[in-house]
Amino acid sequence: MKNPPVIIIGMHRSGTGMISSMLEMLGLFGGYKQEKNHEALFFLRLNEWIFDQANASWDNPYNFSFVNENFKKEIIRVMKLHLSGYRRWEYLGTEKFLKYKSIKEIDFPWGWKDPKNTFTVGIWKEIFPDAKILHIYRNPVDVAESLRRREIRVIEEFNRNFKKAVKEFFLLRKVYYQYSLRIQNINEGIKLWQEYINKAFSLNEEFKENILHIRYETFRESRGELKEYSRVHKVTC
């Protein structure tokens, strides 16, 4: 492998987007097509597909406790197909798509952010054995309250339009009346935070020196200093 990826993990609303944005500012390629939270659509869709196969969801990842070698083998087979398939354009963009026949051939600093990486990273390690894992974690009450407030906004801003009506009529996928029923309750939000934290810190033995844990509050305090340092010294990843 020419250049292993940086895989950003962490509970939702813990600063994964903030740290991804800063790493991109320093020169890390995070994907051509991105969702508003700095998530590369290519890897976001792959992770969502993996979650679907495990009958899990971002707010109920429990089933990943039972992932076995047969499951991993089949998932890895499909992931490798897509890493060299036409969908890689979403991540690479046209110029890089023409240059690299597989995402595994990338020879510059790159990576992707997705909180769901916290549970799928064991699968990605089989494909990218030298991957660098960056975990950011935040005060659980702040995380749970941020998620709860987001749910309130989703409820208040919900607008039933034609597209949603079609989904209702044909029973197609999610209409997103809300993102998560579970995290309306702040205590459940804290329990979910604990699931992500337990999983992230359990990766220490597997990744050893290739995993770094960052406390959100500490990172925020030093962010200004890091930006100034990178500007003066022209630091890149």
KAHU-V840242 format. One record per residue. RES is the residue in one small letter. SS is DSSP state (A for helix, B for strand, O for the rest). Layout:
res = {RES RES}
ss = {SS SS}
This chain:
res = {m k n p p v i i i g m h r s g t g m i s s m l e m l g l f g g y k q e k n h e a l f f l r l n e w i f d q a n a s w d n p y n f s f v n e n f k k e i i r v m k l h l s g y r r w e y l g t e k f l k y k s i k e i d f p w g w k d p k n t f t v g i w k e i f p d a k i l h i y r n p v d v a e s l r r r e i r v i e e f n r n f k k a v k e f f l l r k v y y q y s l r i q n i n e g i k l w q e y i n k a f s l n e e f k e n i l h i r y e t f r e s r g e l k e y s r v h k v t c}
ss = {O O O O O B B B B O O O O O O A A A A A A A A A A O O O B O O O O B O O O O O B A A A A A A A A A A A A A O O O B O O B O A A A A A O O A A A A A A A A A A A A A A A O O A A A A A A A A A A A A A A O O O A A A O O O O B B B B O O O A A A A A A A A A A A O O O O B B B B B B O O A A A A A A A A A A A A A A A A A A O O O O A A A A A A A A A O O O O O O O O O O O A A A O A A A A A A A A A A A A A A A A O O A A A A A A A B B B B B A A A A A A A A A A A A A A A A A A O O O O}
